[in-house]
Each structure stands twice: as C-alpha cells, then as structure tokens.
Amino acid sequence: MIMRASELKPGHVIRVEFGDYDNWQSFVVDGIRQAKDSIVHYRKYDTAKTDISFRSDETVEVIADETA
C-alpha cells in the first residue's frame, strides 16, 4: 500500500531505496518527529537504528503493519 509520509505510524514496515540505486530495504517505523518542513522517522533495521526524513507529502510504500 502506498501512503503519504505524514500518515505513517510506529509499527509500519516500509520499503525504500536506500544508499545505492536499486538497493531496496525494509525498515520498521519506530518513532516519528515533526521537523520544520519534513517528518523524521526513526527506523529499526535489524538491530541498528537510522533516521530517514521525508517531506510530509512524499509517498512511501508500506508493506506490513507490525501492530495489526
């Protein structure tokens, strides 16, 4: 399912192109923080955490919901 970054919630599993071209990775949204013109999502990837920023109107592919 495709949704706007502003609609993401903790527990959503998203799939994004990360680092190199065509390097698709899955992340679990662990937390969300509103920044000036963007939304910063704290994500778990295996055991490491990383921050990824999106514009609030940017679309993201959600592949699962760990809270469901």
C-alpha positions as CSV (number, residue, x, y, z in Angstrom):
1,M,0.0,0.0,0.0
2,I,1.2,3.5,-0.8
3,M,0.6,6.3,1.7
4,R,1.9,9.8,2.5
5,A,4.8,10.1,4.9
6,S,2.5,12.1,7.2
7,E,0.3,9.1,7.6
8,L,3.0,6.7,8.8
9,K,2.7,5.3,12.3
10,P,5.1,3.4,14.6
11,G,4.9,-0.3,13.6
12,H,4.5,0.3,9.9
13,V,7.1,-1.7,7.8
14,I,8.2,0.4,4.8
15,R,10.3,-0.4,1.8
16,V,12.6,2.3,0.5
17,E,15.5,2.6,-1.9
18,F,18.4,3.2,0.5
19,G,22.0,4.1,-0.2
20,D,22.7,2.8,-3.8
21,Y,20.4,2.7,-6.8
22,D,18.1,-0.3,-6.8
23,N,19.1,-1.2,-3.2
24,W,15.6,-1.7,-1.7
25,Q,15.5,-2.2,2.1
26,S,12.7,-2.7,4.6
27,F,12.5,-0.6,7.8
28,V,10.2,-0.7,10.8
29,V,9.0,2.8,11.8
30,D,10.0,3.1,15.5
31,G,9.1,6.7,16.1
32,I,8.1,9.9,14.4
33,R,9.2,13.5,14.9
34,Q,7.9,16.6,13.1
35,A,10.8,18.8,11.8
36,K,10.5,22.2,10.1
37,D,9.3,21.2,6.6
38,S,9.7,17.5,6.9
39,I,8.9,14.5,9.0
40,V,11.8,12.5,10.5
41,H,11.0,8.8,11.0
42,Y,13.2,6.8,13.4
43,R,13.5,3.3,12.0
44,K,14.8,0.0,13.1
45,Y,16.8,-2.0,10.5
46,D,17.7,-5.4,12.1
47,T,19.4,-4.2,15.3
48,A,20.7,-0.8,14.2
49,K,18.6,2.4,14.1
50,T,18.7,5.1,11.5
51,D,16.9,8.3,10.8
52,I,15.2,9.0,7.5
53,S,13.5,12.2,6.5
54,F,10.6,12.6,4.2
55,R,8.5,15.6,3.1
56,S,5.1,15.3,4.6
57,D,3.5,15.0,1.1
58,E,6.0,12.4,-0.1
59,T,4.7,8.9,-0.7
60,V,6.1,5.7,0.9
61,E,5.4,2.0,0.3
62,V,4.1,0.3,3.4
63,I,4.5,-3.5,3.1
64,A,3.2,-4.5,6.6
65,D,1.9,-3.3,9.9
66,E,3.5,-4.9,13.0
67,T,0.8,-3.6,15.2
68,A,-2.0,-5.3,13.3
